[in-house]
Amino acid sequence: MNVFTQSIRFWETLHHLTTREDMRLVHLNEQEEVAWIEDDRREPYHLIRLSRKNYDWSNELKRDINKAFDQANKIRKKLGLRQANVSNIILSSDVPVDDYEQLLSQPLPLTSGGKKQFRTILIRLEELKHHLFPLATEWQLQEMPPYMEETYIVTSEQEEHILRTLKSAVRTSIKKREEKEKNLLLHGKTRLTFLLLGIIVAVYVWVEMNGSSMNTFDLVRFGAKFDPFILEGEWWRFFTAMFLHIGIVHLMMNSLALFYLGSAVEKIFGTKRFFVIYFLAGLLGSIASFVFNDNVSAGASGAIFGCFGALLYFGLIHKRLFFRTMGMNVIVILAINLSFGFIVPMVDNGAHIGGLIGGFFASAIVGLPGQKERTIKLPAFLVTVVGTAILIWIGFSQSGYSEQTSLVYYQMGVEAIEEEAFEEAHDYFTEFLKGEEHITHDRLAVDGRFLLSYVQIRQGDLKEAEANLIYVVNDVPDFHEAHYNLALIYSDLGDYNKAFESAEKALEMAPENEDYQKLYSETKRHIDN
């Protein structure tokens, strides 16, 4: 068998493994005729080193085996296949003249079930079909390579033509696979991602121009998620909350995450599928927050975690490509974000986890471009519908009152007073006091009633304000501000005796207060006259 025919056997074998069996060519040295192939068709994955070598002595074979062993460790690490077995297959016409068999393994299927095994199998080209058969069985090849009969090769011109054809076919196969993987990662363009970023920034600017994104009262006014209002029928907050952000830092972090994650998901799934994934994940994130978090929440975090879920679904379908490209980075960043959510109390991990799960199932529903397998779509759709229905049922079964919602009402009431929105402040403090039984903070209920009385005074409801202030001073006798406000009310009502008594009590508790001194003097003068 001449050198051309030996090369033909190498290229025939390589062509069959990479083209007909769809294994992945990792590295190819055409001059030395050495190829590294990753069998990624099914788990457990393993590596094949295919080479054509001729040896005079066993020490040459030994050096080649040691070199292959070192290369195998590097390639394992590069591909993230640290536990993969390696088959070092050497096609040879001339074997060493001295003893070499102890350096080799037998061409029989691996039965030990171990990991990181490295074996070298030398196959004489004259016995190629016979000795390759057990390996073909182990590798679960669809068929044996259809080696060309030597009798068909008559001239050197034919040999050269066959070699050129095989090499060209292998190169074409490599390009097709690379193009296929590229298309999997770059199917669509990032139109919707940039549109969403533009809307989010525009909404932030709009809120800042008409209030403050750091203000709970303004956030709720512009559509943030707040459970009691959703229970009253404002379901649209599930969606509007996705476009609001709490401060510039929150906006910048989510915008940066959306730029990278959203772009990746939209490129993989395409714009239409990304639209479904983003908004379904955002919706499920908001619903999960509605069930598990009583605080006011806003932001695109649920939808962004949905992008994580979409990438994990891509990794489930294309595991090897996922881990060769973005896989470990996605998993590490996701783990850090989820851990941060469990450590920091203010982070809405309910929305994050809900969005993550929602994004995964939304991806399963819409599927990947060109994905032929459809059996998962209907179950994913049913699970999503049933899960969403259960969460909504649990959410709307809540009373709407808890310590956290009471604290939110209190905060919004204070902020509404600062913006002189007294009608809203009255409603918020009224709702706050309805949940008074849930409040465990010292004096918070008393402070809330005092602030409600202040709002009532500003609205002219002096009798209601009087009743609340009497309740306050009976509960906290040293609340001098309440005594002072009572004195003001009695003075406006013309009851100067009561006004004097309240002003006197306020002055006793804070004798240095000039307003108290002035009111005391005025009420005393009315009594003396």
C-alpha positions in Angstrom: 0.0 0.0 0.0 1.6 3.2 -1.2 1.6 6.6 0.7 -1.2 8.0 -1.4 -3.5 5.0 -0.6 -2.6 5.3 3.1 -3.6 9.0 3.1 -6.8 8.1 1.3 -7.7 5.7 4.2 -7.1 8.4 6.7 -9.2 10.9 4.9 -12.0 8.4 4.2 -12.2 7.6 7.9 -12.2 11.4 8.8 -14.7 12.2 6.2 -17.1 9.5 7.4 -16.8 10.5 11.1 -17.3 14.2 10.5 -19.8 14.1 7.7 -21.9 11.0 7.8 -21.7 10.5 11.6 -21.9 14.3 12.3 -19.0 14.3 14.8 -17.3 17.6 15.4 -13.8 18.3 14.1 -11.9 20.1 16.8 -8.4 20.4 15.2 -6.9 19.2 11.9 -3.3 19.1 10.9 -3.4 18.3 7.2 0.3 18.1 6.7 0.9 15.5 9.4 -2.6 14.0 9.0 -3.6 14.3 12.6 -7.2 15.1 13.6 -8.9 15.7 16.9 -12.6 14.8 16.8 -15.3 15.4 19.5 -18.1 12.8 19.5 -20.8 15.1 20.8 -23.8 13.1 19.4 -24.7 11.7 22.8 -23.5 11.6 26.4 -21.0 10.7 27.6 -19.0 12.7 25.2 -15.5 11.5 24.2 -12.6 12.6 22.1 -11.0 10.7 19.2 -7.5 11.4 18.0 -7.2 10.0 14.5 -3.7 10.0 12.9 -1.7 8.2 10.2 1.7 7.3 11.4 4.4 4.8 10.4 7.0 3.7 13.0 10.3 2.0 12.8 10.9 1.5 16.5 8.6 1.3 19.6 10.2 4.4 21.2 8.8 6.5 18.4 5.4 5.1 19.1 5.9 5.8 22.8 6.9 9.4 22.2 3.8 9.9 20.0 1.5 8.4 22.6 3.0 10.7 25.3 2.5 13.7 23.0 -1.1 12.7 22.3 -1.7 12.3 26.1 -0.5 15.8 26.8 -2.6 17.2 23.9 -5.6 15.4 25.1 -5.4 17.0 28.6 -5.2 20.5 27.0 -8.1 19.8 24.6 -10.2 18.4 27.4 -9.7 21.6 29.4 -10.3 23.8 26.4 -13.6 22.1 25.5 -14.8 21.7 29.1 -14.6 17.9 28.9 -12.4 17.3 31.8 -13.8 13.8 32.4 -14.1 12.7 28.8 -12.4 9.4 27.6 -9.9 9.7 24.8 -9.4 7.2 22.0 -6.0 7.6 20.3 -6.5 5.8 16.9 -3.4 5.4 14.8 -3.6 4.1 11.3 -0.4 2.6 10.3 1.2 0.6 7.5 4.6 0.1 9.1 4.6 -1.0 12.7 7.7 -1.0 15.0 10.1 -3.9 14.4 10.7 -4.3 18.1 8.2 -5.1 20.9 5.4 -2.5 21.1 2.2 -4.3 22.0 2.5 -3.4 25.7 2.0 0.3 24.7 -1.4 -0.4 23.1 -5.0 -1.1 24.1 -7.2 -3.6 22.4 -9.8 -2.4 19.9 -12.7 -3.5 22.1 -15.5 -1.5 23.7 -14.7 0.2 27.0 -16.5 -1.7 29.7 -15.0 -0.2 32.9 -17.4 2.7 32.9 -14.6 5.0 34.1 -13.7 8.6 33.2 -10.6 10.3 31.8 -9.5 7.0 30.3 -6.8 7.3 27.6 -6.2 4.4 25.3 -4.1 4.0 22.2 -5.2 1.6 19.4 -2.9 1.0 16.5 -4.7 -0.4 13.4 -2.8 -1.7 10.5 -4.2 -0.4 7.3 -4.3 -3.8 5.7 -6.7 -4.9 8.5 -8.6 -1.6 8.8 -12.1 -2.9 8.3 -11.7 -5.8 10.6 -10.2 -3.9 13.5 -12.4 -0.8 13.2 -15.6 -2.8 13.5 -15.6 -3.2 17.3 -14.9 0.6 17.6 -17.7 1.3 15.2 -19.9 -0.7 17.5 -18.7 1.1 20.6 -19.1 4.5 19.0 -22.6 3.5 17.8 -21.8 4.5 14.2 -24.7 4.3 11.8 -22.5 2.3 9.4 -19.0 1.3 8.8 -17.0 3.8 6.6 -17.4 2.7 2.9 -13.8 2.3 2.1 -12.9 2.3 -1.6 -11.4 -0.9 -3.0 -7.8 -0.6 -3.9 -8.4 -2.2 -7.2 -10.4 0.9 -8.2 -7.3 3.1 -7.8 -5.2 2.5 -10.8 -3.1 5.6 -11.4 -1.4 8.2 -9.2 -3.6 10.8 -10.9 -6.7 9.0 -9.6 -5.1 8.9 -6.1 -4.4 12.6 -6.1 -8.0 13.3 -7.4 -9.5 11.1 -4.7 -7.4 12.8 -2.0 -8.4 16.3 -3.2 -12.0 15.3 -3.3 -11.9 13.9 0.2 -10.1 16.9 1.7 -12.5 19.2 0.0 -15.5 17.3 1.3 -14.0 17.5 4.9 -13.4 21.2 4.6 -16.9 21.7 3.3 -18.3 19.7 6.2 -16.4 21.8 8.6 -17.7 25.0 7.1 -21.2 23.8 7.0 -21.1 22.8 10.7 -19.5 26.2 11.6 -22.2 28.0 9.6 -24.9 25.9 11.2 -23.6 26.8 14.7 -23.2 30.4 13.7 -26.8 30.5 12.5 -28.0 29.0 15.8 -26.4 31.9 17.7 -27.1 34.6 15.1 -30.5 33.9 13.8 -32.1 37.3 14.4 -31.2 41.0 14.8 -31.5 43.0 17.9 -34.4 45.3 16.9 -36.7 44.7 19.9 -33.9 44.9 22.5 -33.0 48.4 21.5 -36.6 49.4 21.3 -37.2 48.1 24.8 -34.1 50.0 26.0 -35.4 53.2 24.4 -38.8 52.8 26.1 -37.3 52.1 29.5 -35.0 55.1 29.4 -37.9 57.3 28.1 -40.2 56.2 30.9 -37.5 56.9 33.4 -37.0 60.4 32.1 -40.8 60.9 32.1 -41.1 59.9 35.7 -38.2 62.1 36.8 -39.7 65.1 35.0 -43.0 64.6 36.8 -41.9 63.3 40.1 -39.1 61.1 41.4 -38.3 57.4 40.6 -37.0 57.1 44.2 -40.4 58.2 45.5 -42.8 55.3 46.4 -45.8 57.6 45.9 -44.7 58.5 42.4 -43.7 54.9 41.5 -47.2 53.7 42.4 -48.8 56.7 40.6 -47.0 55.7 37.4 -47.8 52.0 37.5 -45.5 50.1 39.9 -46.6 46.8 41.2 -48.5 47.2 44.5 -50.6 44.3 45.6 -53.6 46.1 47.1 -54.2 48.1 43.9 -53.9 44.9 41.8 -56.5 43.3 44.1 -58.8 46.2 43.4 -58.6 45.4 39.7 -55.5 47.3 38.4 -54.1 44.2 36.6 -52.3 46.3 34.1 -49.6 46.9 36.8 -48.2 43.5 36.0 -47.0 45.0 32.7 -46.4 48.7 33.5 -44.1 47.7 36.4 -41.7 46.2 33.8 -40.9 49.6 32.4 -40.3 51.5 35.7 -37.0 51.7 37.6 -36.1 52.9 41.1 -33.3 55.3 40.6 -30.5 55.7 38.1 -28.4 52.8 39.5 -31.3 50.4 39.1 -31.9 51.7 35.6 -28.3 51.4 34.5 -27.9 47.9 35.9 -31.0 46.6 34.2 -30.3 48.4 31.0 -26.8 46.9 30.8 -28.2 43.4 31.6 -30.9 43.8 29.0 -28.4 45.0 26.4 -26.2 41.8 26.7 -28.8 39.2 27.6 -31.6 40.5 25.5 -29.3 40.9 22.5 -28.1 37.3 22.9 -31.7 35.9 23.2 -33.1 37.9 20.4 -30.2 36.8 18.1 -30.8 33.2 19.0 -34.6 33.1 19.0 -35.5 35.9 16.6 -37.5 39.0 17.3 -41.0 37.5 17.4 -40.0 34.7 19.7 -38.0 37.1 21.9 -41.1 39.3 22.2 -43.1 36.4 23.6 -40.3 35.3 25.9 -39.6 38.7 27.3 -43.2 39.7 28.1 -44.3 36.3 29.3 -41.3 36.1 31.6 -42.0 39.7 32.8 -45.6 38.8 33.4 -44.8 35.7 35.4 -42.1 37.6 37.3 -44.7 40.3 38.2 -47.3 37.6 39.2 -44.7 35.8 41.4 -43.8 39.1 43.0 -47.5 39.7 43.6 -47.8 36.4 45.4 -44.5 36.4 47.4 -43.6 40.1 47.9 -45.9 42.6 49.5 -43.6 45.6 48.8 -43.9 48.0 45.9 -41.7 46.7 43.1 -40.7 47.9 39.6 -38.1 47.1 37.0 -37.4 44.8 34.1 -35.6 42.3 36.3 -38.3 39.6 35.9 -38.1 39.8 32.1 -34.3 39.9 32.2 -34.2 36.8 34.3 -36.5 35.4 31.6 -33.6 35.9 29.2 -31.5 33.7 31.5 -34.2 31.1 31.3 -34.2 31.3 27.5 -30.5 30.8 27.4 -30.8 27.8 29.8 -33.4 26.3 27.4 -31.0 26.8 24.5 -28.3 25.0 26.6 -30.7 22.1 27.2 -31.2 21.7 23.4 -27.7 22.5 22.3 -25.7 21.5 25.4 -22.2 21.3 23.8 -22.5 24.5 21.8 -23.9 26.3 24.9 -20.9 25.3 27.1 -18.4 26.0 24.4 -19.6 29.5 24.0 -21.5 31.2 26.8 -22.6 28.4 29.1 -20.4 28.7 32.2 -20.6 32.5 32.1 -24.4 32.4 32.1 -24.6 29.9 34.9 -22.1 31.8 37.1 -23.7 35.2 36.6 -27.2 33.7 37.2 -26.0 32.0 40.4 -24.4 35.2 41.7 -27.6 37.2 41.0 -29.9 34.6 42.7 -27.6 34.4 45.7 -27.5 38.2 45.9 -31.3 38.2 45.9 -31.5 35.8 48.9 -28.9 37.7 50.8 -30.2 41.3 50.3 -33.8 41.6 51.7 -34.8 44.5 49.4 -34.2 42.5 46.2 -37.4 41.0 44.8 -36.3 37.4 44.3 -39.8 36.3 43.7 -39.9 38.3 40.5 -36.4 37.0 39.6 -37.2 33.3 40.0 -40.7 33.7 38.5 -39.1 35.4 35.4 -36.4 32.8 35.2 -39.0 29.9 35.1 -41.3 31.9 32.9 -38.5 32.6 30.4 -37.5 28.9 30.3 -41.1 27.7 29.6 -41.8 30.5 27.2 -38.8 29.4 25.2 -40.1 25.8 25.2 -43.4 27.0 24.0 -42.1 29.1 21.1 -39.2 26.8 20.4 -35.9 27.5 18.7 -35.8 28.5 15.0 -35.8 25.4 12.9 -36.5 23.2 15.9 -38.3 20.1 14.6 -39.1 18.5 18.0 -42.6 19.8 18.9 -43.6 17.3 21.6 -42.4 19.6 24.4 -44.4 22.6 23.3 -47.8 21.5 24.3 -46.7 20.2 27.8 -44.8 23.5 28.3 -47.8 25.5 27.4 -50.1 23.6 29.7 -47.6 23.8 32.6 -47.3 27.5 32.1 -51.1 28.1 31.9 -51.8 25.9 35.0 -48.9 27.4 37.0 -49.9 31.0 36.1 -53.5 30.2 37.0 -52.5 28.8 40.4 -50.3 31.8 41.2 -53.0 34.2 40.3 -55.5 32.3 42.4 -53.1 32.4 45.4 -52.4 36.0 44.8 -56.1 37.1 44.6 -56.8 35.0 47.7 -54.7 37.3 49.8 -56.4 39.9 52.1 -54.2 42.7 50.8 -53.2 43.8 54.3 -49.9 42.9 55.9 -47.3 44.8 57.9 -45.4 45.4 54.7 -48.3 46.9 52.8 -49.1 49.0 55.8 -45.6 50.4 55.8 -45.9 51.1 52.1 -49.2 53.0 52.7 -47.5 55.0 55.4 -44.5 55.8 53.2 -46.8 56.9 50.3 -48.8 59.0 52.7 -45.7 60.9 53.9 -44.5 61.4 50.4 -48.0 62.6 49.2 -47.9 65.2 52.1 -44.5 66.4 50.9 -46.0 66.9 47.4 -49.2 68.4 48.9 -51.3 65.7 47.4 -53.6 65.7 50.4 -56.5 63.7 48.8 -54.1 60.8 48.1 -52.4 61.2 51.4 -55.8 60.9 53.2 -56.6 57.7 51.3 -53.2 56.2 52.0 -53.2 56.9 55.8 -56.8 55.6 56.0 -55.7 52.4 54.3 -52.7 52.3 56.6 -54.9 52.4 59.7 -57.1 49.6 58.3 -54.1 47.3 58.7 -53.2 48.7 62.1 -53.5 45.2 63.7 -50.5 44.0 61.5 -48.2 46.8 62.6 -45.5 45.8 65.1 -43.4 49.0 65.0 -43.6 51.1 68.1 -45.7 54.2 67.7 -46.0 53.9 64.0 -49.8 53.5 64.2 -49.9 56.6 66.4 -47.7 58.6 64.0 -49.9 57.5 61.1 -53.0 58.7 62.9 -51.3 62.0 63.7 -50.3 62.5 60.1 -53.9 61.7 59.0 -55.1 64.4 61.4 -52.7 66.8 59.8 -54.1 66.0 56.3 -57.6 66.4 57.6 -56.8 69.8 59.0 -55.4 70.9 55.7 -58.6 69.6 54.1 -60.8 71.4 56.6 -62.2 68.3 58.3 -61.5 69.7 61.8 -63.9 67.4 63.7 -62.3 64.2 62.2 -58.9 65.7 62.9 -59.9 66.4 66.5 -61.1 62.8 67.0 -57.8 61.4 65.7 -55.7 63.8 67.8 -57.6 62.9 71.0 -56.9 59.3 70.2 -53.2 60.1 69.8 -52.7 62.1 73.0 -54.7 59.5 75.0 -52.3 56.8 73.7 -49.1 58.9 73.9 -49.7 61.7 76.5 -46.3 63.3 75.8 -46.9 63.8 72.1 -46.6 67.6 72.2 -47.1 68.1 68.5 -50.6 66.5 68.8 -51.4 68.8 71.8 -50.3 71.8 69.7 -52.5 70.8 66.7 -55.4 70.2 69.0 -55.0 73.7 70.4 -55.0 75.1 66.8 -58.3 73.2 66.1 -60.0 74.4 69.2 -58.8 77.9 68.5 -60.3 77.8 65.0 -63.5 76.4 66.5 -63.6 79.3 69.1 -63.3 77.0 72.1 -60.4 78.9 73.7 -60.6 77.1 77.1 -59.8 73.8 75.4 -57.3 75.5 73.2 -55.5 77.0 76.2 -55.4 73.6 78.0 -53.9 71.9 74.9 -51.4 74.8 74.3 -50.4 74.7 77.9 -49.6 71.0 77.8 -47.6 71.4 74.6 -45.6 74.2 76.1 -44.9 72.2 79.3 -43.3 69.4 77.1 -41.4 71.8 74.8 -41.0 75.1 76.6 -38.4 76.4 74.1 -40.7 76.1 71.1 -41.6 79.7 70.0 -44.8 78.6 68.1 -46.1 76.9 71.3 -45.3 80.1 73.3 -47.1 82.3 70.8 -50.2 80.1 70.7 -50.3 79.8 74.5 -50.2 83.6 74.9 -52.9 84.1 72.3 -55.3 81.6 73.9 -54.6 83.0 77.3 -55.4 86.5 76.1 -58.7 85.4 74.7 -59.6 83.8 78.0 -58.6 86.8 80.1 -60.7 89.0 77.8 
